[in-house]
């Protein structure tokens, strides 16, 4: 990750993570029990992890373009203090083992299934906002507006007047647009 924009501190921002998953079977199907039975413990692990700030807990309806084309779509939105803390949680410990089993429970998606972006500290994103970011990532590849773990941007680069000189944003359609599958897909 590059330098934080001039006049901006990391404390001014928090990182949003949205993850979209198309379930391989309905939630009450026995094939999904390993996932559904562990949702509570995984959420508790996240909430106790260093850097965790917030997660959406209401029954938001998900993204309209995922409805009806699978056994069900799950949308998970959370906010973290830093990309490093989210990445450490995602790819270590018990959650890592849970991630390794993702193909048992979710359909493979070729388009971006997760997105990251910075928000002012204290902002809580909506599902509509998350959908917009995933759509943007799918259409444009990683930019300061929506990015991935592999190609990320520092806080403050999206705010007009705070762009980092020389920061490269890939052109749409370039080979740099390959977006890795979501950790949970």
Rosetta constraint file for C-alpha pairs under 8 A:
AtomPair CA 1 CA 152 HARMONIC 6.15 0.50
AtomPair CA 1 CA 153 HARMONIC 5.80 0.50
AtomPair CA 1 CA 154 HARMONIC 5.94 0.50
AtomPair CA 2 CA 153 HARMONIC 6.62 0.50
AtomPair CA 2 CA 154 HARMONIC 5.82 0.50
AtomPair CA 3 CA 154 HARMONIC 6.34 0.50
AtomPair CA 3 CA 164 HARMONIC 7.84 0.50
AtomPair CA 4 CA 8 HARMONIC 6.45 0.50
AtomPair CA 4 CA 9 HARMONIC 6.82 0.50
AtomPair CA 4 CA 10 HARMONIC 7.21 0.50
AtomPair CA 4 CA 154 HARMONIC 5.29 0.50
AtomPair CA 4 CA 155 HARMONIC 5.78 0.50
AtomPair CA 4 CA 156 HARMONIC 6.52 0.50
AtomPair CA 4 CA 157 HARMONIC 7.44 0.50
AtomPair CA 4 CA 164 HARMONIC 7.98 0.50
AtomPair CA 5 CA 9 HARMONIC 7.91 0.50
AtomPair CA 5 CA 154 HARMONIC 7.43 0.50
AtomPair CA 5 CA 155 HARMONIC 7.03 0.50
AtomPair CA 5 CA 156 HARMONIC 5.49 0.50
AtomPair CA 5 CA 157 HARMONIC 6.04 0.50
AtomPair CA 5 CA 162 HARMONIC 5.51 0.50
AtomPair CA 5 CA 163 HARMONIC 6.43 0.50
AtomPair CA 5 CA 164 HARMONIC 5.92 0.50
AtomPair CA 6 CA 162 HARMONIC 6.62 0.50
AtomPair CA 8 CA 12 HARMONIC 6.83 0.50
AtomPair CA 8 CA 155 HARMONIC 7.60 0.50
AtomPair CA 8 CA 156 HARMONIC 6.26 0.50
AtomPair CA 9 CA 13 HARMONIC 7.52 0.50
AtomPair CA 9 CA 155 HARMONIC 7.74 0.50
AtomPair CA 10 CA 14 HARMONIC 7.65 0.50
AtomPair CA 10 CA 155 HARMONIC 6.29 0.50
AtomPair CA 11 CA 121 HARMONIC 7.26 0.50
AtomPair CA 12 CA 120 HARMONIC 5.89 0.50
AtomPair CA 12 CA 121 HARMONIC 5.46 0.50
AtomPair CA 13 CA 81 HARMONIC 7.64 0.50
AtomPair CA 13 CA 118 HARMONIC 6.09 0.50
AtomPair CA 13 CA 119 HARMONIC 5.43 0.50
AtomPair CA 13 CA 120 HARMONIC 4.49 0.50
AtomPair CA 13 CA 121 HARMONIC 4.56 0.50
AtomPair CA 13 CA 155 HARMONIC 6.35 0.50
AtomPair CA 13 CA 156 HARMONIC 7.77 0.50
AtomPair CA 14 CA 79 HARMONIC 6.50 0.50
AtomPair CA 14 CA 80 HARMONIC 5.78 0.50
AtomPair CA 14 CA 81 HARMONIC 5.01 0.50
AtomPair CA 14 CA 82 HARMONIC 6.49 0.50
AtomPair CA 14 CA 118 HARMONIC 5.63 0.50
AtomPair CA 14 CA 119 HARMONIC 5.48 0.50
AtomPair CA 14 CA 120 HARMONIC 6.24 0.50
AtomPair CA 14 CA 121 HARMONIC 5.21 0.50
AtomPair CA 14 CA 122 HARMONIC 7.73 0.50
AtomPair CA 15 CA 79 HARMONIC 5.46 0.50
AtomPair CA 15 CA 80 HARMONIC 5.02 0.50
AtomPair CA 15 CA 81 HARMONIC 6.09 0.50
AtomPair CA 15 CA 82 HARMONIC 5.91 0.50
AtomPair CA 15 CA 83 HARMONIC 6.54 0.50
AtomPair CA 15 CA 116 HARMONIC 6.74 0.50
AtomPair CA 15 CA 117 HARMONIC 5.71 0.50
AtomPair CA 15 CA 118 HARMONIC 4.61 0.50
AtomPair CA 15 CA 119 HARMONIC 6.32 0.50
AtomPair CA 16 CA 77 HARMONIC 7.11 0.50
AtomPair CA 16 CA 78 HARMONIC 5.79 0.50
AtomPair CA 16 CA 79 HARMONIC 4.46 0.50
AtomPair CA 16 CA 80 HARMONIC 6.38 0.50
AtomPair CA 16 CA 116 HARMONIC 5.47 0.50
AtomPair CA 16 CA 117 HARMONIC 5.35 0.50
AtomPair CA 16 CA 118 HARMONIC 6.09 0.50
AtomPair CA 16 CA 119 HARMONIC 7.02 0.50
AtomPair CA 16 CA 125 HARMONIC 7.64 0.50
AtomPair CA 17 CA 76 HARMONIC 7.96 0.50
AtomPair CA 17 CA 77 HARMONIC 5.71 0.50
AtomPair CA 17 CA 78 HARMONIC 5.35 0.50
AtomPair CA 17 CA 79 HARMONIC 6.23 0.50
AtomPair CA 17 CA 80 HARMONIC 7.79 0.50
AtomPair CA 17 CA 114 HARMONIC 7.10 0.50
AtomPair CA 17 CA 115 HARMONIC 5.90 0.50
AtomPair CA 17 CA 116 HARMONIC 4.73 0.50
AtomPair CA 17 CA 117 HARMONIC 7.02 0.50
AtomPair CA 18 CA 75 HARMONIC 6.96 0.50
AtomPair CA 18 CA 76 HARMONIC 5.61 0.50
AtomPair CA 18 CA 77 HARMONIC 4.46 0.50
AtomPair CA 18 CA 78 HARMONIC 6.60 0.50
AtomPair CA 18 CA 114 HARMONIC 5.33 0.50
AtomPair CA 18 CA 115 HARMONIC 5.47 0.50
AtomPair CA 18 CA 116 HARMONIC 6.65 0.50
AtomPair CA 18 CA 130 HARMONIC 6.25 0.50
AtomPair CA 18 CA 134 HARMONIC 7.94 0.50
AtomPair CA 19 CA 74 HARMONIC 7.99 0.50
AtomPair CA 19 CA 75 HARMONIC 5.72 0.50
AtomPair CA 19 CA 76 HARMONIC 5.18 0.50
AtomPair CA 19 CA 77 HARMONIC 6.56 0.50
AtomPair CA 19 CA 113 HARMONIC 5.93 0.50
AtomPair CA 19 CA 114 HARMONIC 4.31 0.50
AtomPair CA 19 CA 115 HARMONIC 6.86 0.50
AtomPair CA 19 CA 182 HARMONIC 6.71 0.50
AtomPair CA 19 CA 184 HARMONIC 7.38 0.50
AtomPair CA 20 CA 73 HARMONIC 7.00 0.50
AtomPair CA 20 CA 74 HARMONIC 5.78 0.50
AtomPair CA 20 CA 75 HARMONIC 4.69 0.50
AtomPair CA 20 CA 76 HARMONIC 6.63 0.50
AtomPair CA 20 CA 113 HARMONIC 5.12 0.50
AtomPair CA 20 CA 114 HARMONIC 5.99 0.50
AtomPair CA 20 CA 182 HARMONIC 7.77 0.50
AtomPair CA 21 CA 73 HARMONIC 5.56 0.50
AtomPair CA 21 CA 74 HARMONIC 5.10 0.50
AtomPair CA 21 CA 75 HARMONIC 6.52 0.50
AtomPair CA 21 CA 106 HARMONIC 6.25 0.50
AtomPair CA 21 CA 107 HARMONIC 7.46 0.50
AtomPair CA 21 CA 113 HARMONIC 6.88 0.50
AtomPair CA 21 CA 184 HARMONIC 6.99 0.50
AtomPair CA 21 CA 185 HARMONIC 6.05 0.50
AtomPair CA 22 CA 66 HARMONIC 7.61 0.50
AtomPair CA 22 CA 70 HARMONIC 5.98 0.50
AtomPair CA 22 CA 71 HARMONIC 6.97 0.50
AtomPair CA 22 CA 72 HARMONIC 5.81 0.50
AtomPair CA 22 CA 73 HARMONIC 4.51 0.50
AtomPair CA 22 CA 74 HARMONIC 6.42 0.50
AtomPair CA 22 CA 106 HARMONIC 5.50 0.50
AtomPair CA 22 CA 107 HARMONIC 5.57 0.50
AtomPair CA 22 CA 185 HARMONIC 7.94 0.50
AtomPair CA 23 CA 27 HARMONIC 7.68 0.50
AtomPair CA 23 CA 70 HARMONIC 6.62 0.50
AtomPair CA 23 CA 71 HARMONIC 5.52 0.50
AtomPair CA 23 CA 72 HARMONIC 5.33 0.50
AtomPair CA 23 CA 73 HARMONIC 5.99 0.50
AtomPair CA 23 CA 74 HARMONIC 7.27 0.50
AtomPair CA 23 CA 105 HARMONIC 5.83 0.50
AtomPair CA 23 CA 106 HARMONIC 4.43 0.50
AtomPair CA 23 CA 107 HARMONIC 6.05 0.50
AtomPair CA 24 CA 32 HARMONIC 7.75 0.50
AtomPair CA 24 CA 70 HARMONIC 7.26 0.50
AtomPair CA 24 CA 71 HARMONIC 6.09 0.50
AtomPair CA 24 CA 72 HARMONIC 7.94 0.50
AtomPair CA 24 CA 104 HARMONIC 7.51 0.50
AtomPair CA 24 CA 105 HARMONIC 5.24 0.50
AtomPair CA 24 CA 106 HARMONIC 4.72 0.50
AtomPair CA 24 CA 107 HARMONIC 5.29 0.50
AtomPair CA 25 CA 29 HARMONIC 6.18 0.50
AtomPair CA 25 CA 31 HARMONIC 6.92 0.50
AtomPair CA 25 CA 32 HARMONIC 6.57 0.50
AtomPair CA 25 CA 70 HARMONIC 7.83 0.50
AtomPair CA 25 CA 71 HARMONIC 4.92 0.50
AtomPair CA 25 CA 72 HARMONIC 7.38 0.50
AtomPair CA 25 CA 105 HARMONIC 7.30 0.50
AtomPair CA 26 CA 32 HARMONIC 7.28 0.50
AtomPair CA 26 CA 71 HARMONIC 4.90 0.50
AtomPair CA 26 CA 72 HARMONIC 6.23 0.50
AtomPair CA 27 CA 32 HARMONIC 5.89 0.50
AtomPair CA 27 CA 33 HARMONIC 7.66 0.50
AtomPair CA 27 CA 36 HARMONIC 6.92 0.50
AtomPair CA 27 CA 71 HARMONIC 7.92 0.50
AtomPair CA 27 CA 72 HARMONIC 7.59 0.50
AtomPair CA 28 CA 32 HARMONIC 6.87 0.50
AtomPair CA 28 CA 33 HARMONIC 7.35 0.50
AtomPair CA 29 CA 33 HARMONIC 6.99 0.50
AtomPair CA 31 CA 104 HARMONIC 7.74 0.50
AtomPair CA 31 CA 105 HARMONIC 7.23 0.50
AtomPair CA 32 CA 36 HARMONIC 6.03 0.50
AtomPair CA 32 CA 104 HARMONIC 7.92 0.50
AtomPair CA 32 CA 105 HARMONIC 5.84 0.50
AtomPair CA 33 CA 37 HARMONIC 5.49 0.50
AtomPair CA 34 CA 38 HARMONIC 6.39 0.50
AtomPair CA 35 CA 39 HARMONIC 6.33 0.50
AtomPair CA 35 CA 105 HARMONIC 6.71 0.50
AtomPair CA 38 CA 42 HARMONIC 6.05 0.50
AtomPair CA 39 CA 43 HARMONIC 6.06 0.50
AtomPair CA 40 CA 44 HARMONIC 6.15 0.50
AtomPair CA 41 CA 45 HARMONIC 6.15 0.50
AtomPair CA 42 CA 46 HARMONIC 6.25 0.50
AtomPair CA 42 CA 95 HARMONIC 6.72 0.50
AtomPair CA 43 CA 47 HARMONIC 6.13 0.50
AtomPair CA 44 CA 48 HARMONIC 6.22 0.50
AtomPair CA 45 CA 49 HARMONIC 6.17 0.50
AtomPair CA 45 CA 95 HARMONIC 7.82 0.50
AtomPair CA 46 CA 52 HARMONIC 6.55 0.50
AtomPair CA 46 CA 89 HARMONIC 7.21 0.50
AtomPair CA 47 CA 52 HARMONIC 5.81 0.50
AtomPair CA 47 CA 53 HARMONIC 7.59 0.50
AtomPair CA 47 CA 54 HARMONIC 7.60 0.50
AtomPair CA 48 CA 52 HARMONIC 7.13 0.50
AtomPair CA 49 CA 89 HARMONIC 6.83 0.50
AtomPair CA 50 CA 85 HARMONIC 6.53 0.50
AtomPair CA 51 CA 80 HARMONIC 5.39 0.50
AtomPair CA 51 CA 81 HARMONIC 4.73 0.50
AtomPair CA 51 CA 82 HARMONIC 6.54 0.50
AtomPair CA 51 CA 85 HARMONIC 5.49 0.50
AtomPair CA 51 CA 86 HARMONIC 7.08 0.50
AtomPair CA 52 CA 79 HARMONIC 6.57 0.50
AtomPair CA 52 CA 80 HARMONIC 4.71 0.50
AtomPair CA 52 CA 81 HARMONIC 6.38 0.50
AtomPair CA 52 CA 85 HARMONIC 7.81 0.50
AtomPair CA 52 CA 86 HARMONIC 7.56 0.50
AtomPair CA 53 CA 78 HARMONIC 7.58 0.50
AtomPair CA 53 CA 79 HARMONIC 5.33 0.50
AtomPair CA 53 CA 80 HARMONIC 5.08 0.50
AtomPair CA 53 CA 81 HARMONIC 6.49 0.50
AtomPair CA 54 CA 78 HARMONIC 5.58 0.50
AtomPair CA 54 CA 79 HARMONIC 5.06 0.50
AtomPair CA 54 CA 80 HARMONIC 7.10 0.50
AtomPair CA 54 CA 124 HARMONIC 7.95 0.50
AtomPair CA 55 CA 76 HARMONIC 7.73 0.50
AtomPair CA 55 CA 77 HARMONIC 5.75 0.50
AtomPair CA 55 CA 78 HARMONIC 4.04 0.50
AtomPair CA 55 CA 79 HARMONIC 6.17 0.50
AtomPair CA 56 CA 76 HARMONIC 7.02 0.50
AtomPair CA 56 CA 77 HARMONIC 5.57 0.50
AtomPair CA 56 CA 78 HARMONIC 6.28 0.50
AtomPair CA 60 CA 127 HARMONIC 7.00 0.50
AtomPair CA 62 CA 66 HARMONIC 7.52 0.50
AtomPair CA 62 CA 67 HARMONIC 7.64 0.50
AtomPair CA 62 CA 73 HARMONIC 6.93 0.50
AtomPair CA 62 CA 74 HARMONIC 6.74 0.50
AtomPair CA 62 CA 75 HARMONIC 5.75 0.50
AtomPair CA 62 CA 127 HARMONIC 6.63 0.50
AtomPair CA 63 CA 67 HARMONIC 6.78 0.50
AtomPair CA 63 CA 75 HARMONIC 7.70 0.50
AtomPair CA 63 CA 127 HARMONIC 7.32 0.50
AtomPair CA 63 CA 128 HARMONIC 7.55 0.50
AtomPair CA 63 CA 131 HARMONIC 6.18 0.50
AtomPair CA 66 CA 70 HARMONIC 7.54 0.50
AtomPair CA 66 CA 73 HARMONIC 6.14 0.50
AtomPair CA 67 CA 72 HARMONIC 7.01 0.50
AtomPair CA 67 CA 73 HARMONIC 6.61 0.50
AtomPair CA 68 CA 72 HARMONIC 7.21 0.50
AtomPair CA 77 CA 125 HARMONIC 7.84 0.50
AtomPair CA 77 CA 127 HARMONIC 7.72 0.50
AtomPair CA 77 CA 130 HARMONIC 7.64 0.50
AtomPair CA 79 CA 124 HARMONIC 7.71 0.50
AtomPair CA 80 CA 85 HARMONIC 7.26 0.50
AtomPair CA 80 CA 86 HARMONIC 6.27 0.50
AtomPair CA 81 CA 85 HARMONIC 7.07 0.50
AtomPair CA 81 CA 86 HARMONIC 7.95 0.50
AtomPair CA 82 CA 86 HARMONIC 6.46 0.50
AtomPair CA 83 CA 87 HARMONIC 5.99 0.50
AtomPair CA 83 CA 149 HARMONIC 7.64 0.50
AtomPair CA 84 CA 88 HARMONIC 6.08 0.50
AtomPair CA 85 CA 89 HARMONIC 6.22 0.50
AtomPair CA 86 CA 90 HARMONIC 6.04 0.50
AtomPair CA 87 CA 91 HARMONIC 6.09 0.50
AtomPair CA 87 CA 149 HARMONIC 7.46 0.50
AtomPair CA 88 CA 92 HARMONIC 5.85 0.50
AtomPair CA 89 CA 93 HARMONIC 7.43 0.50
AtomPair CA 89 CA 95 HARMONIC 6.95 0.50
AtomPair CA 89 CA 96 HARMONIC 7.88 0.50
AtomPair CA 90 CA 95 HARMONIC 6.12 0.50
AtomPair CA 90 CA 96 HARMONIC 6.14 0.50
AtomPair CA 90 CA 99 HARMONIC 7.87 0.50
AtomPair CA 90 CA 183 HARMONIC 7.37 0.50
AtomPair CA 91 CA 95 HARMONIC 6.84 0.50
AtomPair CA 91 CA 96 HARMONIC 4.74 0.50
AtomPair CA 91 CA 99 HARMONIC 7.81 0.50
AtomPair CA 92 CA 96 HARMONIC 4.77 0.50
AtomPair CA 92 CA 97 HARMONIC 7.87 0.50
AtomPair CA 93 CA 97 HARMONIC 6.92 0.50
AtomPair CA 94 CA 98 HARMONIC 6.43 0.50
AtomPair CA 95 CA 99 HARMONIC 6.15 0.50
AtomPair CA 96 CA 100 HARMONIC 6.30 0.50
AtomPair CA 97 CA 101 HARMONIC 6.86 0.50
AtomPair CA 98 CA 102 HARMONIC 6.89 0.50
AtomPair CA 99 CA 183 HARMONIC 6.14 0.50
AtomPair CA 99 CA 184 HARMONIC 5.54 0.50
AtomPair CA 101 CA 105 HARMONIC 7.41 0.50
AtomPair CA 102 CA 106 HARMONIC 5.91 0.50
AtomPair CA 102 CA 183 HARMONIC 7.92 0.50
AtomPair CA 102 CA 184 HARMONIC 5.40 0.50
AtomPair CA 102 CA 185 HARMONIC 5.50 0.50
AtomPair CA 103 CA 107 HARMONIC 6.66 0.50
AtomPair CA 103 CA 108 HARMONIC 7.17 0.50
AtomPair CA 103 CA 185 HARMONIC 6.42 0.50
AtomPair CA 106 CA 184 HARMONIC 7.69 0.50
AtomPair CA 106 CA 185 HARMONIC 5.62 0.50
AtomPair CA 107 CA 185 HARMONIC 6.75 0.50
AtomPair CA 108 CA 185 HARMONIC 6.04 0.50
AtomPair CA 109 CA 113 HARMONIC 6.81 0.50
AtomPair CA 109 CA 181 HARMONIC 6.94 0.50
AtomPair CA 109 CA 185 HARMONIC 7.02 0.50
AtomPair CA 110 CA 181 HARMONIC 7.07 0.50
AtomPair CA 111 CA 138 HARMONIC 6.32 0.50
AtomPair CA 111 CA 179 HARMONIC 7.37 0.50
AtomPair CA 111 CA 181 HARMONIC 7.53 0.50
AtomPair CA 112 CA 134 HARMONIC 6.88 0.50
AtomPair CA 112 CA 137 HARMONIC 6.90 0.50
AtomPair CA 112 CA 138 HARMONIC 5.67 0.50
AtomPair CA 112 CA 179 HARMONIC 5.80 0.50
AtomPair CA 112 CA 180 HARMONIC 6.88 0.50
AtomPair CA 112 CA 181 HARMONIC 6.19 0.50
AtomPair CA 112 CA 182 HARMONIC 7.04 0.50
AtomPair CA 113 CA 134 HARMONIC 7.28 0.50
AtomPair CA 113 CA 181 HARMONIC 6.06 0.50
AtomPair CA 113 CA 182 HARMONIC 5.04 0.50
AtomPair CA 113 CA 185 HARMONIC 7.33 0.50
AtomPair CA 114 CA 134 HARMONIC 6.54 0.50
AtomPair CA 114 CA 148 HARMONIC 7.56 0.50
AtomPair CA 114 CA 181 HARMONIC 7.54 0.50
AtomPair CA 114 CA 182 HARMONIC 5.25 0.50
AtomPair CA 115 CA 130 HARMONIC 7.95 0.50
AtomPair CA 115 CA 133 HARMONIC 6.62 0.50
AtomPair CA 115 CA 134 HARMONIC 5.63 0.50
AtomPair CA 115 CA 137 HARMONIC 6.99 0.50
AtomPair CA 115 CA 146 HARMONIC 5.82 0.50
AtomPair CA 115 CA 147 HARMONIC 5.66 0.50
AtomPair CA 115 CA 148 HARMONIC 5.85 0.50
AtomPair CA 116 CA 146 HARMONIC 5.56 0.50
AtomPair CA 116 CA 147 HARMONIC 5.16 0.50
AtomPair CA 116 CA 148 HARMONIC 5.79 0.50
AtomPair CA 116 CA 149 HARMONIC 7.65 0.50
AtomPair CA 117 CA 133 HARMONIC 7.94 0.50
AtomPair CA 117 CA 144 HARMONIC 7.11 0.50
AtomPair CA 117 CA 145 HARMONIC 6.17 0.50
AtomPair CA 117 CA 146 HARMONIC 5.15 0.50
AtomPair CA 117 CA 147 HARMONIC 6.34 0.50
AtomPair CA 118 CA 145 HARMONIC 8.00 0.50
AtomPair CA 118 CA 155 HARMONIC 5.86 0.50
AtomPair CA 118 CA 156 HARMONIC 7.58 0.50
AtomPair CA 119 CA 123 HARMONIC 6.28 0.50
AtomPair CA 125 CA 129 HARMONIC 6.14 0.50
AtomPair CA 125 CA 130 HARMONIC 6.87 0.50
AtomPair CA 126 CA 130 HARMONIC 6.29 0.50
AtomPair CA 127 CA 131 HARMONIC 6.04 0.50
AtomPair CA 128 CA 132 HARMONIC 6.27 0.50
AtomPair CA 129 CA 133 HARMONIC 6.42 0.50
AtomPair CA 130 CA 134 HARMONIC 6.31 0.50
AtomPair CA 131 CA 135 HARMONIC 6.10 0.50
AtomPair CA 132 CA 136 HARMONIC 6.08 0.50
AtomPair CA 133 CA 137 HARMONIC 6.16 0.50
AtomPair CA 133 CA 145 HARMONIC 7.07 0.50
AtomPair CA 133 CA 146 HARMONIC 5.52 0.50
AtomPair CA 134 CA 138 HARMONIC 6.14 0.50
AtomPair CA 134 CA 146 HARMONIC 7.11 0.50
AtomPair CA 135 CA 139 HARMONIC 6.16 0.50
AtomPair CA 136 CA 140 HARMONIC 5.80 0.50
AtomPair CA 136 CA 141 HARMONIC 7.42 0.50
AtomPair CA 136 CA 145 HARMONIC 7.78 0.50
AtomPair CA 136 CA 146 HARMONIC 6.72 0.50
AtomPair CA 137 CA 141 HARMONIC 4.71 0.50
AtomPair CA 137 CA 142 HARMONIC 5.75 0.50
AtomPair CA 137 CA 143 HARMONIC 7.48 0.50
AtomPair CA 137 CA 146 HARMONIC 5.53 0.50
AtomPair CA 137 CA 147 HARMONIC 6.61 0.50
AtomPair CA 139 CA 172 HARMONIC 7.50 0.50
AtomPair CA 140 CA 171 HARMONIC 7.64 0.50
AtomPair CA 140 CA 172 HARMONIC 5.17 0.50
AtomPair CA 140 CA 173 HARMONIC 7.66 0.50
AtomPair CA 140 CA 177 HARMONIC 7.27 0.50
AtomPair CA 141 CA 146 HARMONIC 7.97 0.50
AtomPair CA 141 CA 147 HARMONIC 7.35 0.50
AtomPair CA 141 CA 170 HARMONIC 7.30 0.50
AtomPair CA 141 CA 172 HARMONIC 6.77 0.50
AtomPair CA 141 CA 176 HARMONIC 7.54 0.50
AtomPair CA 141 CA 177 HARMONIC 4.55 0.50
AtomPair CA 141 CA 178 HARMONIC 7.15 0.50
AtomPair CA 141 CA 179 HARMONIC 7.01 0.50
AtomPair CA 142 CA 146 HARMONIC 5.81 0.50
AtomPair CA 142 CA 147 HARMONIC 4.22 0.50
AtomPair CA 142 CA 148 HARMONIC 6.47 0.50
AtomPair CA 142 CA 151 HARMONIC 6.40 0.50
AtomPair CA 142 CA 152 HARMONIC 7.21 0.50
AtomPair CA 142 CA 169 HARMONIC 7.51 0.50
AtomPair CA 142 CA 170 HARMONIC 7.43 0.50
AtomPair CA 142 CA 177 HARMONIC 6.77 0.50
AtomPair CA 142 CA 179 HARMONIC 7.80 0.50
AtomPair CA 143 CA 147 HARMONIC 5.59 0.50
AtomPair CA 143 CA 152 HARMONIC 7.71 0.50
AtomPair CA 143 CA 153 HARMONIC 7.39 0.50
AtomPair CA 143 CA 169 HARMONIC 5.89 0.50
AtomPair CA 143 CA 170 HARMONIC 7.55 0.50
AtomPair CA 144 CA 152 HARMONIC 7.39 0.50
AtomPair CA 144 CA 153 HARMONIC 5.53 0.50
AtomPair CA 144 CA 154 HARMONIC 7.82 0.50
AtomPair CA 144 CA 157 HARMONIC 6.08 0.50
AtomPair CA 144 CA 158 HARMONIC 5.38 0.50
AtomPair CA 145 CA 158 HARMONIC 6.16 0.50
AtomPair CA 147 CA 151 HARMONIC 6.28 0.50
AtomPair CA 147 CA 152 HARMONIC 5.35 0.50
AtomPair CA 147 CA 153 HARMONIC 7.18 0.50
AtomPair CA 148 CA 152 HARMONIC 5.48 0.50
AtomPair CA 148 CA 179 HARMONIC 7.30 0.50
AtomPair CA 148 CA 180 HARMONIC 7.83 0.50
AtomPair CA 150 CA 180 HARMONIC 7.96 0.50
AtomPair CA 153 CA 157 HARMONIC 7.00 0.50
AtomPair CA 156 CA 162 HARMONIC 6.21 0.50
AtomPair CA 156 CA 163 HARMONIC 7.26 0.50
AtomPair CA 157 CA 162 HARMONIC 5.69 0.50
AtomPair CA 157 CA 163 HARMONIC 4.58 0.50
AtomPair CA 157 CA 164 HARMONIC 6.32 0.50
AtomPair CA 158 CA 162 HARMONIC 7.22 0.50
AtomPair CA 158 CA 163 HARMONIC 6.57 0.50
AtomPair CA 159 CA 163 HARMONIC 6.90 0.50
AtomPair CA 163 CA 167 HARMONIC 7.72 0.50
AtomPair CA 170 CA 174 HARMONIC 6.60 0.50
AtomPair CA 170 CA 176 HARMONIC 6.24 0.50
AtomPair CA 170 CA 177 HARMONIC 7.15 0.50
AtomPair CA 172 CA 177 HARMONIC 7.21 0.50
AtomPair CA 173 CA 177 HARMONIC 6.74 0.50
AtomPair CA 181 CA 185 HARMONIC 6.33 0.50
